[in-house]
Amino acid sequence: MGRVNDTIISTPATADALDEDLVLDLRDVAMVRDGRHVLHPVTWQVEVDERWILIGPNGAGKTSLLTIAGARQYPSSGTARIVGETLGRTDVRELRTAVGMSSAAVAHQVPGGEKVIDLVISAGYDVMGRWREKYDRGDELRAMEILEQMGAVHLGDQMWETLSEGERKRVLIARALMTDPELLLLDEPGAGLDLGGREDLVMMLGELAADPDAPATVMVTHHVEEIPPGFTHGMILDEGRVVAQGLLEDVMTSENLTRAYHQPISLTVDDGRYFARRTRNAGSHRAR
């Protein structure tokens, strides 16, 4: 891997990386900041019909991994292929329209006086904040359709600054879906929500996960209780390293969470939902 005019040029991926079912193919990607590894080499593939959970303690590397997957940052080393394009060998502005992202970083960029309908539509132009752009009727109909899917169609004419935290989460996910992306990335969508708001969001994301036409999805969370039904795979990170990855039922265990959080964690499953608590006993058991 080299750098030309501040652009990282990645080594071409191997032939098996060209599998058209792969929307994300990361090979030994790592990130170094100020001489410290915030993300050690990670190899990870996501297919078109998969729904992934990334979980781990603060500073585990979850958001760093997600920003690489979303073409928002280049890895310090390794190869990243995103929706068939190699990061460093493609126009990231075009690539980002194929990857929908909802995160606190996106939320902080929204002008307070932005109208919800404009915020959603502008995702298709890879801009934040409507200036002199003229949107056609098709854009408006598409945005309203997605807002309706998110249970937020009534918010279309409201201003961003007037929305509750739960409403903002729904609108940001609608924006992320505006371009009909191949990959949807959600960075802690449940953060800051009260119990009712969290449960509403979990139900909505579960419905989205069950939709066969929905994009491949990766969701970062700190809490197993936020894992929606229908998610298929998981990765647990700790200190920039992968503790476990694979099918969700194999990854999400008391043993793996205990390793990642460095304290005894007991995990239970009730009606397809996960619940975790710290145990007094140093021993741990596999959730059944």
C-alpha positions in Angstrom: 0.0 0.0 0.0 1.3 3.5 -0.9 0.1 7.1 -0.8 -0.2 9.4 -3.8 -1.3 13.0 -3.2 -2.6 12.1 0.2 -4.6 9.3 -1.2 -3.9 5.8 0.0 -3.6 3.3 -2.8 -4.5 -0.2 -1.7 -3.1 -3.4 -3.1 -5.7 -5.1 -5.3 -7.8 -7.6 -3.5 -7.4 -11.3 -4.2 -9.8 -13.0 -6.7 -12.2 -14.4 -4.1 -12.8 -10.8 -2.9 -14.6 -10.2 -6.2 -17.5 -12.4 -5.1 -20.6 -10.3 -6.1 -22.4 -11.4 -2.9 -19.9 -9.4 -0.8 -20.8 -5.8 -0.1 -17.9 -5.4 2.3 -14.5 -7.2 2.2 -11.8 -6.0 4.6 -8.4 -7.7 4.6 -6.1 -7.1 7.5 -7.2 -3.5 7.8 -5.6 -1.6 10.7 -5.7 2.0 12.0 -2.8 3.8 13.8 -3.3 7.2 15.4 -0.4 9.0 17.1 1.7 5.9 17.0 -1.0 3.8 18.7 -3.0 1.0 17.2 -6.7 2.0 17.6 -7.5 -1.0 15.4 -5.3 -4.0 14.9 -5.5 -6.0 11.7 -9.1 -7.1 11.1 -10.3 -9.3 8.3 -14.1 -9.2 7.8 -16.6 -9.9 5.1 -20.3 -9.0 4.9 -22.7 -10.5 2.4 -25.8 -8.9 0.9 -28.3 -10.7 3.1 -26.5 -10.3 6.4 -27.3 -8.1 9.4 -24.3 -7.6 11.7 -23.9 -6.3 15.3 -20.6 -4.8 16.4 -20.2 -4.6 20.2 -17.5 -4.1 22.7 -16.3 -1.7 25.5 -15.5 2.0 24.9 -12.4 2.4 22.8 -12.7 -1.1 21.4 -12.4 0.1 17.8 -16.0 -0.2 16.7 -16.5 3.3 15.3 -13.0 3.2 13.7 -14.0 0.0 11.9 -17.3 1.5 10.8 -15.8 4.6 9.4 -13.5 2.5 7.2 -16.5 0.4 6.1 -18.3 3.7 5.3 -15.4 5.1 3.3 -15.1 8.0 5.8 -11.5 7.1 6.7 -8.7 5.2 5.1 -7.0 2.3 6.9 -3.4 2.8 7.8 -2.8 -0.6 6.2 -4.7 -3.5 4.6 -7.2 -3.6 1.8 -10.8 -2.4 1.9 -13.3 -3.3 -0.8 -16.7 -1.6 -0.3 -19.6 -2.5 -2.6 -17.1 -3.8 -5.2 -14.8 -0.8 -5.1 -11.3 -0.7 -3.6 -10.9 2.2 -1.2 -8.1 4.4 -2.5 -8.9 3.5 -6.1 -12.3 5.1 -6.5 -14.1 8.4 -6.1 -15.2 8.3 -2.4 -18.0 10.8 -3.1 -19.7 8.4 -5.4 -18.9 5.4 -3.1 -20.5 7.1 -0.1 -23.8 7.3 -1.9 -23.8 3.5 -2.1 -23.2 3.3 1.7 -25.9 4.8 4.0 -24.6 5.9 7.4 -26.4 7.1 10.5 -24.2 8.3 13.3 -23.7 11.0 15.9 -21.1 12.6 13.6 -23.7 12.9 10.9 -26.2 14.4 13.4 -23.7 17.1 14.5 -23.4 18.3 10.9 -27.1 19.0 10.4 -28.0 22.7 10.4 -30.6 23.4 13.1 -32.9 25.1 10.7 -32.8 22.3 8.2 -36.2 20.9 7.1 -36.6 17.2 7.6 -37.6 16.5 4.0 -34.6 18.4 2.7 -32.3 16.6 5.1 -33.4 13.2 3.8 -33.3 14.3 0.1 -29.8 15.8 0.3 -28.3 12.4 1.0 -28.6 11.6 -2.6 -26.4 14.5 -3.5 -23.8 13.8 -0.8 -24.3 17.2 0.8 -25.4 18.4 4.2 -27.7 21.4 4.3 -29.9 22.6 1.4 -28.6 25.7 -0.3 -29.6 26.4 -3.9 -30.2 22.9 -5.0 -33.5 22.1 -6.7 -35.0 18.8 -5.9 -37.5 17.2 -8.3 -40.9 15.6 -7.4 -39.3 12.1 -7.6 -36.9 13.0 -4.9 -39.6 14.3 -2.6 -41.8 11.2 -3.2 -38.9 8.9 -2.5 -38.0 10.7 0.8 -41.6 10.7 2.0 -41.9 6.9 1.2 -38.8 6.2 3.3 -40.0 8.5 6.1 -43.2 6.6 6.2 -41.3 3.3 6.4 -39.5 4.7 9.4 -42.8 5.9 11.0 -41.7 9.5 10.6 -43.7 10.8 7.6 -45.5 13.3 9.8 -42.1 15.0 10.4 -41.4 15.9 6.8 -42.1 19.7 7.2 -40.6 20.1 10.6 -37.2 21.6 11.4 -34.4 19.4 12.7 -33.9 21.5 15.8 -37.5 20.9 16.9 -37.2 17.0 16.9 -36.9 14.8 19.9 -33.9 12.4 20.1 -36.0 9.5 19.0 -37.4 11.4 16.0 -33.9 12.4 15.0 -32.7 8.8 15.0 -35.6 7.8 12.7 -34.9 10.7 10.4 -31.2 9.9 10.2 -31.9 6.3 9.3 -34.3 7.5 6.6 -31.6 9.8 5.2 -29.2 6.8 5.2 -31.7 4.8 3.1 -32.4 7.6 0.7 -29.9 6.5 -2.0 -31.1 2.9 -1.8 -27.7 1.9 -0.5 -26.1 -1.6 -0.8 -24.8 -1.3 2.7 -26.4 0.4 5.8 -24.2 1.4 8.7 -25.7 2.4 12.0 -23.4 3.8 14.8 -25.2 3.5 18.1 -28.7 4.4 16.9 -30.1 3.7 20.4 -27.7 6.2 22.2 -29.6 8.8 24.2 -33.0 7.2 23.9 -35.3 6.4 26.9 -36.7 2.9 27.4 -39.7 3.5 25.2 -37.7 5.2 22.4 -35.2 2.3 22.5 -37.9 -0.3 22.2 -39.6 1.5 19.4 -36.2 1.7 17.6 -35.5 -2.0 18.2 -38.8 -3.0 16.8 -38.4 -0.8 13.7 -34.9 -2.1 13.0 -36.2 -5.7 13.5 -38.8 -5.0 10.8 -36.1 -3.6 8.5 -33.9 -6.6 9.1 -36.7 -8.9 8.1 -37.2 -7.1 4.8 -35.5 -9.1 2.0 -35.1 -5.9 0.0 -33.3 -4.1 2.8 -29.5 -3.5 2.4 -26.9 -5.5 4.3 -26.7 -3.8 7.7 -24.1 -3.3 10.3 -25.1 -1.8 13.7 -22.7 -0.7 16.4 -24.0 -0.8 20.0 -22.8 -0.9 23.6 -25.8 -2.8 24.9 -26.9 -6.4 24.0 -30.5 -5.3 24.8 -30.5 -3.1 21.7 -29.8 -6.1 19.3 -32.9 -6.3 17.1 -34.5 -9.6 16.3 -33.5 -10.8 12.8 -29.9 -9.8 13.1 -27.7 -12.7 11.8 -24.1 -12.1 12.6 -21.9 -10.5 15.3 -18.4 -9.2 16.0 -17.1 -8.5 19.5 -14.1 -6.2 19.7 -11.8 -5.2 22.6 -8.8 -2.9 22.5 -8.8 -2.9 18.7 -8.8 -6.7 18.4 -11.5 -9.1 17.4 -12.6 -11.3 20.3 -15.1 -13.3 18.2 -17.0 -13.0 14.9 -19.5 -15.1 13.0 -23.1 -16.2 13.5 -24.7 -14.2 16.2 -25.8 -17.2 18.3 -22.2 -18.5 18.3 -20.6 -15.1 19.0 -23.0 -13.7 21.6 -22.1 -15.8 24.6 -21.3 -15.2 28.3 -17.7 -16.3 27.7 -17.0 -14.0 24.9 -18.6 -11.0 26.6 -16.6 -11.8 29.8 -13.4 -11.8 27.8 -14.2 -8.5 26.1 -15.4 -6.6 29.2 -12.9 -8.1 31.6 -15.5 -9.0 34.2 -17.9 -11.9 34.7 -21.0 -11.4 32.4 -24.0 -13.6 32.4 -26.0 -13.6 29.2 -29.6 -14.8 28.7 -31.9 -14.9 25.7 -35.6 -14.3 26.0 -38.0 -14.3 23.0 -35.1 -13.6 20.6 -33.8 -10.7 22.7 -30.5 -10.6 24.6 -30.0 -9.5 28.2 -26.7 -9.2 30.1 -25.7 -8.5 33.7 -22.6 -8.8 35.7 -22.4 -11.8 38.0 -21.0 -12.0 41.5 -19.4 -15.3 40.5 -16.2 -15.2 38.5 -17.5 -18.2 36.5 -19.6 -17.7 33.4 -21.9 -19.8 31.3 -23.0 -20.0 27.7 -26.4 -18.4 27.0 -29.0 -21.0 26.1 
